[in-house]
Amino acid sequence: MNRVQAILTIDTENLPANFQEIIKHEQEVVAKWKEVGILESLFLRPTRNGAVLIFKDMDEARAMELMQTLPLYPLRKSIEYYSLIKQF
C-alpha cells in the first residue's frame, strides 16, 4: 500500500494577523481529506511550526498537488515528501 509522508514547516516569523482563521480553514480541509479516505494520519509538530501528514493510496505528485491547496501553503518555509510502502 502506497503512502506519502509530507512534512510541512511554516514560517512562524511572518504569520499574518488572520492566522487563527487560516488554521480553522486548514482544519476543515484536512478533516475533509480524512473523511474521503485520502489522509491516513495528521501529526502536529511539538514545536508548533508545522505538521506531518500521511496520505494513502496515491503517489508523491498527487500529494504535492493536494498540499498546494492547503490554506497554510502560502506560509510554508519548506515541505519534504517521502514515498513509503506500508508493511503492516
C-alpha positions in Angstrom: 0.0 0.0 0.0 1.5 3.3 -1.1 1.8 6.1 1.4 3.3 9.6 1.1 4.6 11.4 4.1 4.6 15.2 3.8 6.4 17.3 6.5 5.2 20.8 6.4 7.2 23.6 8.2 5.7 27.0 8.3 7.4 30.4 8.6 6.5 31.3 12.2 8.4 34.6 11.9 6.0 36.1 9.4 2.5 35.0 10.5 -0.4 37.1 9.2 -2.9 38.8 11.5 -5.6 36.3 10.4 -3.5 33.2 11.3 -6.2 31.7 13.6 -8.8 32.0 10.8 -6.3 30.3 8.4 -5.8 27.5 10.9 -9.6 27.0 11.2 -9.9 26.7 7.4 -6.9 24.3 7.4 -8.6 22.0 9.9 -11.7 21.9 7.7 -9.7 20.9 4.6 -7.7 18.1 6.4 -10.9 16.8 8.0 -12.5 16.5 4.6 -9.4 14.6 3.3 -9.8 12.2 6.3 -13.5 11.8 5.6 -13.0 10.9 1.9 -10.2 8.5 2.9 -7.1 10.1 1.4 -5.5 11.2 4.6 -4.4 8.4 6.9 -2.8 10.5 9.7 -2.1 14.0 10.8 0.6 14.8 13.4 1.2 18.2 14.8 4.8 19.1 15.5 5.5 19.8 19.1 7.4 22.9 18.1 4.2 24.3 16.7 5.8 25.2 13.4 4.1 22.6 11.2 2.7 19.2 10.8 3.3 15.7 9.3 0.6 14.3 7.0 0.4 10.7 5.8 -1.5 10.3 2.6 -2.7 6.9 1.4 -3.2 5.3 -2.0 -1.5 8.0 -4.0 1.8 8.9 -5.5 4.1 11.8 -4.5 2.9 14.0 -7.3 -0.7 13.8 -6.2 0.3 14.5 -2.6 2.2 17.6 -3.8 -0.9 18.8 -5.6 -3.1 18.4 -2.5 -0.6 20.2 -0.3 -0.7 23.2 -2.6 -4.4 23.6 -1.9 -3.9 23.9 1.9 -4.6 27.3 3.4 -1.2 27.2 5.2 0.6 26.5 1.9 1.5 30.2 1.3 3.0 30.3 4.8 5.3 27.4 4.2 9.0 27.5 4.9 9.5 24.1 3.5 7.7 20.8 2.6 9.5 17.5 2.5 7.9 14.5 0.8 8.8 10.8 1.3 7.2 7.9 -0.6 6.6 5.0 1.7 5.4 1.4 1.4 3.3 0.3 4.4 4.3 -3.1 5.7 1.6 -3.5 8.4 
